[in-house]
Amino acid sequence: MSARFAGQNWRVQLSDLLFALFGVGALLAGILPRLLERRPLSMPIVFLALGMVVFAVPLGLPDVDPLAHPKLTEHLTEVCVIVALMGAGLKIDRPLGKGRWTSTWRLLIIAMPVTIGAVALLGWWWAGLVPAAALLLGAALAPTDPVLAADVQVGEPTDKEDSEDEVRFALTSEAGLNDGLAFPFVYAAIGLAAAGFAWTDWALKDVGYKVGVAVVGGLVIGRLLGRLFFRPRNHKLRLAHHSEGFLALAATFLAYGIVEVAGGYGFLAVFIAARGIRSAQRSHEYHQVLHDFAEQIERLLTVLLLLLLGGAVVSGVLAPLTWPAALIGLALVLVIRPVSGFLSLRGAPGRTTEHWVIASFGIRGIGSFYYLAYAMEHAEFPNVDVVWATVAFVVLVSVVLHGVAVTPVMRLLDRNNDRSRTPEERHAQ
């Protein structure tokens, strides 16, 4: 009787400890952005380190192993990414127009496939992965992350269409679109692993149909929600007047769920739906309300996932990492992405310095873990533990390297941009 009571008491204490941990994390999520605003240290670095410390202390916390819980990992990362995509779509001021998104298209059409191909080739040739696992590694690491890249993205929504500098705009719009566009390559890896891959079916279904459904579905849902928020016939239904931020979640889940049910890519649809809502009445203050709510939810989810990532590192997710795999990860962060990104931007708007910054700050993060967990649920991949270890290593390197460099680099870039403006442009700002 007493032993059973002691066990129940321990379970209560463990749950209380988890509540306290998440409470501290949420509190720090509100405090740290202000404290770290102008320092060469990012919030993801702090929470990653906190997670490693907390899970290293013998407190009886549960073991954190994404390989053992792929379904839970998939859904946690899935929710975090789609909320981040809604926030990214809402805060971009620049409308879609001729030449305005040139940098984005070049990064998506040139840099992203080159990155996938280079990583997959090195994974097969250098790390000894089978083609399916090598392609999965390239597809998972190719997209930049909308979750961990807040410090290099555009700010809050404004009513100025051309207020965004090219660096922040390109990195935000790229992160908003490439998460969905990496999916065809993930499906190609799944098909290779299942030994049922056909290029024709892949091109027609996984590329043509699924991308088409995502684009059309996102546009339709975004436009309909925009009309409901801003221009319904019944004024009582004009939701923008009530300033209810939780409707950002309604828009996110509607766009994602409906398009996924229709067989399209929900990630892509969420970002496009956000752009449709924004275009319905571009300068309305309700966009700020929606964006702020999405950003707050995203920040809380990011804290949770970074704490768990720190716990996974302590639990041994990096143990299967080999030297060739680690070198591939370093090559991606230091060579492959910067070079492919820079070459793809030749002739795009912006100065050479800006092109190098855009190319160098392609941050990897939460979305990469989602793709791995999703692929694990749909096929068996040899050496999947090495793939997980490589992705975790790349995310760690990206979080630390980019987190330390982003503040001084962006401050220097802003000073150079300010000096290059005319007095009239400075006054307009």
N, C-alpha and C positions, 0 to 999 in steps of 0.2 A: 504493500500500500504506500509506504513512505518512498520507496524507490520510484514508483510510477508518478507520485506527486513531484519528486525531484526532477524527473524527466520533463514533466509538463512545465515546471517552473523554469527550467533551462530554455525550453522553447519560447516561453514568454520573454525571457531576458534577451534571447537572440533577436526576436522580432522588435523588441524595444531598441536594441542596439542599431538595427537597420533603420528604424524610424529616425533615430538620432543622427545617424550618418547622413541620410538623405536630407534631413533638416539642416544640418551644417552645410551640406553641399548647396542647397537652395539659397541659404543665406549668403554664402560666399559668391554665388552666381550673381547676386544683386550688388555685392560690394566690390568685387574684384575689377569689373570693367572700369570703374571710376579710379581705383588705386593704380591700375596698370596702364592707364590711358596713354601716357607718354613715356613708358619705360620699355626697354627691349626684352619684354617677357609677356607671353600671351596667357590668357585664361586656360586654354587647353593644356599647356605645360603644367600649370599648377594642379589641375584636377587629375591629370595623368599621374603626377608624382604623388598626390594625396592617395589615389587609389592603390598605388604600389605600396605605400607605407602602411595604410590601414589593413590591407589584405596580408601583408607580411607579418603583422603583429598577431600572436596566437590568441585571437578572440573567438575562435570557433565559427568564423564566417564560412558560408558554403563555398565549395570549390567553384571557381569560374573557369569553365572550359568551353569555348565556342564549338569545338568539334563534338563534344558530348551533348550539346544542346543546340543543334543547328536550327530547329524550328523556332525556338525562343529567340535566338540571335537574329534570325531572318525577320521576325515581326517587330522586334524592338528597333532594329536599324531601319526597317521599312517605314515605320511611323515617323521616326526622326527625319528621314530624308524627305518625305513628301511634305511635311510641315515646313521644312527649310526651303523647299522648292516654291511653295506658295508665297512665303515671305520674300524670296528673291524676285519672283515675278511681279509682286506688288510694288517693290521699291525702285524698280528701274524706271526712270523718267523718260528715257529716249524712246520715241515711238518707232515702229518698224517703217523704214523708208529706204529709198534708193541710196545705197552707199553708207547708210548710217550704221549698219550692222556688219560691215565688211570684215572687221577683225574677228568677229564671232564665227562667221561662215568659214573663214580660212582656218581657224583653229579646229573647227569641227570636221571639215572636209579633208584637210591635209595633215595637221599635226596629230589628231587623234588616231586615224588608221596607221600612220607611220609608227606611233608609239606602241600600239597593239602589236604590229608586226615585228618591231625590233625586240620587244620584251618576250614575245612568244618564240622568236628565233633563238634568242639567248637562253631562254628556259629549256628549249629542246637540245640545243647544241652544247651549251656550257654547263647547265645544271642537271642534264640527263633526264628531264621530264619527258613523259610520253606526249605526243602532239596535242591530245585533248587537254591534258593538264597544263601544258605550256600556253595554249591558246586561252584557257580560263585565266591563267595568271595575267596575261596581257590584257584581256578584256576587263578584269577586275581592277587593274591598276591604271587603266587609261583615263577614266573620267576624273576630272577635278571635283572637289568636294564642296557643296553648298553649305555644309554644316560647320566645318572647322575654319572656313575662309572668311569669317566676318570682318577681319581686320584689313582685308584687301578688296572688299566689296563696296559698292555704292552705299550711301547713307540712307536716310529715311526718305519717303516719297515727298517730292516738292512739285510746284506747278511750273518749274522751268525745264523745258524739254532738253536743252543743251547745257545743263549745269554740270554734267558728269564728265570727269576726265576720262581719257581713253583707257587707261590702265584699269581703273576700278570697273568701268562699264564692261570691258572685254572679259575680265575675270568673272564678273557676276553673271553675265549672259551665257558665257561658256559653261559655267557650273550648272546653270539652270537647264541647259539643253543636253549636255553630253551624258548625264546620268541615264536618260532614257535611250539615247542613241548607242550606248554601249551594249544594250540588251541583245541586239542581233548577233553580236560576237559571242556573248555568253551562250546563246542558244546553239550557235555553231559548235562550241566546245561540248555542250551537252549531247548534241547529235553525234559528234565524233566518239565520245565516251560510250554512247549506247550502240555504236556500230550501225546506226541507221541514218546516217547523214547523206542528204542529196542536195547538191548545190542549187538545183532548180527550185525545189520545194522551199529551201531556205530563202532564196531571193524573192520568191513570190509571196510566201507567207510571213516569215520572220522579219523581212525587210519591208516589202511593199505593203502588204495588208496591215500588219500591226502598227507600222509607223503611220500609215494613212488613217487608220481608225483613231490613233492618238491625236493626230493633228486636227482632224475634223471634229472628233468628240470634244477635245479641249476648247476649240473655237466656239462650238455651239453651246456648250455648257457655260463657258465664260460670258458669252454674249447674253444668254438667258438670265444668268445671275446678275449681270450688270444692269439689265432692264429691271429686274426685280428690286435691286438695291436702290436704283436711282430714278427710274421712270415708270413705275407701275400706274395703271389707270386709276386704281383705287389709292388715294393718298395715304390711307391708313396702313397700307402695305409698303410704303416707302421706307424700307428698313434702314437706309442710310441716315435718316433723321433720328433714329433711336440710338445710334452709336454703340451697337452691341458687337464687341470684338470677337465673341465666340463664333460668329458666323464665318470667320476665316476657316475654322475647323470644318464647318458644314460644307463650304466650298471645296476644301481640300479632299474630304472624304467622298463627296459626291462625284467630283471629277475623276478621282482615282478609282473608286469602286465601279462606276458605270462603265468606264472605258476598259477596265480589266475584265468585267463580265462580258463585254463585247469582243474581247480578244485582242485589245490593243495594249500599248505600253502606258501604264498609268502614270509613271514618273513624268514622261513627256507631256501627257495631258494636263497634269496639275500645273506645270509652269505655263503652258499655253492658256489654260483657263484663267490663271492669274493675270496674264497680259490682256485677256479679253475683258475681265472685270475692270482693269485699270483704264482701258480705252473707252469704256462706257461713258465716263465723265472724268476726264483726266485730272482735273485740278481740285476735286472734291476732298474735303478734309477727312471723309470717312475712310479713305485709303490709308491714312495715318493710323486710324483706330485698328483696322484690320491687320496692318503690318505689325503694329506694336504687340497685338495679342499673339500673332503667329510667332514673332520673335521671342516672346517670353516663354511660350510652350517649347519652342525649339531649344532655348537655352537650358531649360530644366531637363529635357531629354538628353541634351549633350552632356550635361553634368553626370547624369546616370551612366551613360555609355562610356564616358572617359574613366569614371571610377571602376567600372567593370573591366575596361581594357587594362587599366593598371593592375587589377586583380588577376587578369588572364596572364599578364607578363610574369607576375610572381608565381602563378600556378604552373608555368612552364610552356606557354604557347610558343616561345622562341626556341625551345630545346631542339626540335628537329632541324633548325636552320643550319644549312651548310655554307661553307665559304663561297662556293660559286653562286649560290642563291643570294647571299648577302651582297656580293659584288654586283649582281644584276640589279638589286634594289638601289644601291648607290649609283649605278650607272643611269638608272631611270631618273632619279632626282637631280643628279649633277650634270648629266650629259644628254640623255635621250630627249627628255621633255624640253630642256632649254634650247637645244639646237633645233629640234623639229619645230618647236613653237616659234623661234626667231625666224627661221627660214620661211615658214608659212605666212609670216606677217610682212614679208618684203613687199612694198608697194601699198600696204594698208595705211590708214590714217595713223598719225602719231610720229614722234621722233624715234630715232634708233634706240635711244636710252629707254624710252617707254616700251618698245618692242622687247628689249631684253628683260625688263621687269615683268611684263606679262608672261613671257616664256618661262621665266625662272620661278614664278610663284603659282605654279599649278599644284595646289596643295591636295594631297591624297588623304582620305579619311573614311568616314562611316559608310559611305556607299560601297566601298570596296568589300567590306565585310558582308554587306547584304548580298552582293552577287555570289560570293563564295558559299554562304549559307543556302541561298536559293539553288545553286547548282548542285550542292550536296544532296538536296531533297529530290532531285530529278535524275541523278545518274551517279554511278560509282566511278571515282577518279583514283587511279594509282598515285601514291605519294602525295595525297591530299594534305597530309600534315606538313609537308615541306612547303606547299603552296600557302597554307595558312600562316606558317611561320614567316615566309617571305613577305606576305602582305602586311602582317603585323609589324615586321621590322621596317618596312617602307613607311607605314603610317607613323611609327615612332620617330623615325628620322625626319619626316616631313613636319611633324608637329614641333619638334625641337628646333630644327634648322630654320624653318620658315617663321616659327614663333619668335625666335630671337632676332631675326633679320628684318621682320616686317616693319616694325616701328621706325628704326632709323632710315630704312630705305624709302618708306612712304613719306616721311617728313622731308627728306632731301628732295624727293620728287616734287612734293608740293611747293617747296621753296623755289625750285627751278621753274615750275609752271607759273608761279606768281611773278617771278622776274620777267618771264617771257610775255606776260599779258600787257596790253596797252592800258593807259590810265582809264579809258572809257570802260574796258572790260573789267577792271578791278572795281570800279564804281558800281557796275551792274551786279557784281557778286555780292 
